[in-house]
Amino acid sequence: FPIKEYKFNINEMSLNNYNTLPGDSINGYIAASGSDTNAKTKTLLSKDGIDSILKYPVGFDIYIISWISFVGWFIFSIFSGAGLAALPFDLVASYVYRPVPLDPIEMNSRTIDLKMRADEIMETSLAMKKTRGDSSALGKAAKLLKDRAEVNKLTNMIYSLETEVSEMEACKNINKSYNPLVPYIQLVLGCLCYIISLMWILQIIIYNLLGELPWLNSYLLSFDSWFPMFGVVTYAIFSIYLLLCTIKGCFKVGMRCLCCCQIHAMAMGKTSINSFLFNLAIVMLCTTPLVHFCVISFSGYASYSDAYLLFNVQMGNMAFFSKMFQKHIFTYTILGMAFITTCILYYRPKDTSVYGTGTLGALPTISKEERRESRSLVKKDRGVEMTSKL
């Protein structure tokens, strides 16, 4: 712990005995005391202390919690920063790109295009399987990282195709099974999430980095004088929202950075067990740094609590971990990821991509000439098929 040591001469200190009458206060006695005592007090307080360090050992359980939090900070800072921008943006995008009724010609055109993409993915997967099967054991070990990246790309392509198929089915059955109120609810939630994300970013900049204003701390402390429950509920809303941003950021980074990790989508009735376990592991690993970050951001409100003593006092001053927190490395990472994600989402708002030229470009299975020939044949067949159906 960084402390200041003050050294004084015993002769400079004075001991005053005083008695107060019933109803009188100590402040009145001090105000009526002699000028000599006040001068000595000001002289003692004006002296500069000597910077020193007090070493204090922590328990093994505290050290393990600090290690778990430190490891989780690397994942939390990346995913939460991306989620602060992605969560409200995707909710508003769900309203903008909501299903609309399509005429039969456009519906048929989209169906043929999806079939062509499904054929490309099938050919790519068969070629990848053949290439991996023909290689030797030594070659498989050497190509393990490259094969994993290609499989992740193929998995993300399949997920994007399934998303487009579900959207087309919603457009096709918009009068039967689609609820038209859902996009408007998502729009309202998106606007609320934009406000919470903006307040989080302002809190990080104004309070965590600059330390100029208490900002949200003053808002939370204002409830203590009349209804403390509102302060607790507000604190919980900001904490749970940041956890949802972390989960959203995990999914969004998995979709955009295809070589890094595989996506594990959560859909009603379509979520596999490994996706549940993966997202649960992310939530559990990021919970400890989430609590730490909330204690740092709302230290004025969470002071004198056990969490404040554990994270801000003990972990924040440990010899190995303190440098990362004192230099605000993780805080800058959160802001940087939020800014980068905002720019990427503005440039490409949807996760879908052109399968013939974009995502499949790194998979050496189908040449560009073959794709062009298949597209030209599909376009010719498309006109014949549309004419026959009409």
C-alpha positions, 0 to 999 in steps of 0.5 A: 500500500502506498502511504505517507509518513509524517514525523513531528517533534513531540514539543510541537504537539500540545494537549488541551483539556477542556470541559463543555457545558450542557448543550454546547458543542466541541466546534464552539470550543475550538472556535473560541480557543486561542490563536496559538493552538490554531497556529500549531495545528496549521503548522503540523498539517502543512508539513509534507509526508514521506512517500513510503510503502506498507507491505501486507500479505494476503491469503491464498484464497484472495490470491486465487481470486486475483489470478482468475480476475486477472486472466478474465480481464483480457477476455472481458475487456475485448468482449465488453468493449465490442458489446457496448457498441454491438448490442444496441446497434443490432437491436436497431438493425433488427428493426431496420432490416425487419422482414417485409412481404416479397413478390413471387419473382423476388422470392424465387430469385432469392431462393435460387441464390440461396441454393447456389450458396448452399451448393458452394458450401457443400462443394467446399466442405467436400473438398476440405474433407478430401484434402484433410483425408489425403494428407499424412499424419505429419501433414495433419499436425502441421496443418492443424491451425490452418484447418481449424481456421478454415473450419471456423470460416465454413461454420460461420458461413453456414450460420450466415446462410441459415440466418438468411434462410430464416429471414426469407421464411419470415418474409414468406410467412409474414402473415401467418407466424411472424409477430409485427410488434417484435421489430418495434420492441427491438427498436425501443430496447435498442434506443434504451441500450444506446442510452446505457452504453453512452452513459457507460462510456461517459462514466469510463472517460469522465470518472475512471480515466480523468477523475473529474466528476463523480457522474453516476456515483452522485446519481446512485448516492442520491437515492440513499437519503430517501429510497436506497433500493433504487440505487441498488436496482440501478447498480444491478441494471448497469452490471447486468447490461455489461454482462449482456454486452460481454456475451454479445461481444463474444458472439460478434467477435467470433463472427467478424474475426473468423480465424480467432474463435468459433461462434456459439449462437444461442437460438430458441430450440436450436442451441446445442449443449456445447454452445451452452457450456461455452457461453456459460464458461465465458459468463463465469470467467468474465463475472469476476472482472465484471465485479471488479470493473463495476467497483472501480467505476462506482467506487464512490457508491461501493466504498466501505464494501467487501468487494471494494476492500477485495478489488480496489484495495487488495488486488489493486495494490498487489505487486504483480497485478497493480501496474495493469490497473494503475495504468488503465490498460484494460480500460483503454482496451474497452474504449478502443474495442468500442470505437473499432466495433462502431466503425466496423458496424457502420461499414458493414452493419450485417454479418452476411457476406458475399460467399463467392468472393468474400468469405470463401476467398481463403479456402483453396477449393473452388477457383474464381473461374468456376464460380463465375461459370456456375453463376452464369449457368444459374442466371440462365436457368433462373430466367427459364425457371421463373418463366415456367413458374409464371 
